[in-house]
Amino acid sequence: MRMLRLSIGIFFVLLLSQRCYLLQANEIEKSKILYFTHEPGTYHRYTPQLAIFRQLAKRAGWELTVMTGDHESQIKKLHAPDYGKQFDAIVYNFCFAGSRDTEAAANLIAQTRENGVPALLIHCAMHSWWPTFKSGTPGSLGPDYQGKGKADAKLVTEWRLTHDERPFPVWGDFTGVASTTHGPSQPITMHRVGEHAATSRFPKKFLTGNTELYNNLYTLDEVVPLIRGVQGNETAIVMWACPQGKAEVIGLTVGHDVNDWTQKPYQDLLVDSVNYLAAKYRTPPADRSAERSDSQR
């Protein structure tokens, strides 16, 4: 009888342990991810890229939310306060190069720096809001600015008339590695640098198909290079991590061509980057529920 009771006790302990494991695994699988893009794209094929990302999200077990629409309407959506707060990570795949909408840029930046939601920035996300760091004049951001961005002086003046001391959104300072141009559509040899969770499955060396190598206009001191790319005589950091306020960003400039997205090593970079960011900065479920309750009051 005692042996029977002991066996039953062990059975229930094992059953409970398995249930706890499954609950923990289920929690890990259900990372809440926001994918922000616009369609169809002028120079980029964002629709098939989104389709591939949906497949990756399904295999990864994420709870995926997609925000998409035409170019201008998507920029306006970035004005919504705290749009990213309920997510564990945000993936930005867009191209807003000439945008002068500093409100959109500032609010996007705030999701990471202030709300603590990490972000993965893909390809042309680096070539966005150029007037805030590329197409201006040195000194336009004032004597207190110690960075390397060159903002449009008129844009800075307009910002300060309505925002007092709130920092001007220098997009290149948010991406960590600022970029303003790219090379020809030719293969890039990607070299993994060091060890990082976001590149854990990426080979030490990988040759892409025809794609674009983005330049490095300037790089913040806090940037941690993850992958360097070589195209002909040109070399640049093509993937990196950079702390930003309460969280961090990962930048990945490769990804112009849909062919990039079909390659398993590239897909592994996307999945592992998102998993790394989501796990590191995940909002506990109880806190997330409290935030939703507060927002409904």
C-alpha positions, 0 to 999 in steps of 0.5 A: 500500500505504501509503495502504491501511495509513493508511486502515485505521489511520484506520478503527480509530482512528475505530472506537475513538473511537466505542466510547469515546463509546458507553461514556461515553454508556452510563455516563451513561445508567445512573445508579442512582436510588432512588425511595422512596414509599408506596402507595396514599396517603391524601391523595396518589395515589402509585400513578399518580405512581410509574407516571409516574416509571417512564416518565420513568426509562425515557426517561432511561435510568436504572437505577431501583430502587423501594422502596414499600409501605404507610405504616408499613412504609416508615417502618421500611425507613428504619431500614436502615443505608446503604440509599441508599449504592449509588445516585447519587441518591434521590427521596423522594415520601412524606407522613410528617407526624405521624411521631415516628420520629426514627430513620427521619428521622436515618438518611434524613438520614445518607444525604445528609449522611454518605454523600454521596447527593443527594436530590430531595424532592417535595411532602409530603416537606416536610410530614413529621416535623412533631414535629421542627420544627413542633409543639414549643416554642421552645428545646426543642432547647437553647441550642446550637441556632441554627436556627428549628425548634421540636421536641416537647420529649418527643421531644428528651428521648427522643432524647438519652437514647439518642443522647448528643451525636448531633444531633437530626434537625430535618427542616425543617433538612434540607429547607432550606425548612421548610413547615407548611401549604398554600393552596387547590387553585388554579393557581400561577404558577411563576416561574423564578429565575436559571439552574440545571441543574435548571431548564434546560428550564423556562419563565420563567413557567408556570401550573399546574392546580389544585394546592397552594402550600406555605408557607415557615415558615423558610428556611436561609441556604444555600438557593438559590431556583430557582422561586417560586410565586404563588397569589392574594396568597401567594408562596413558594419552590416549588423550591430547592437546599440543600447538606447535608453531603457532598451536597445536596437539591433541594426541589420542593413542587409535585406534589400533583395527578397533573395536575402530573405529566402536564405536560411542564414538571413532568416536565422538572423531575423529570428534570433535577433527578435528572440534575443531582444524579446527575452531580454526586455520582456514585460512580465505578463502581470505588468502587461495586464496592469498596463492594459487595465490602466490604459482602459481607465 
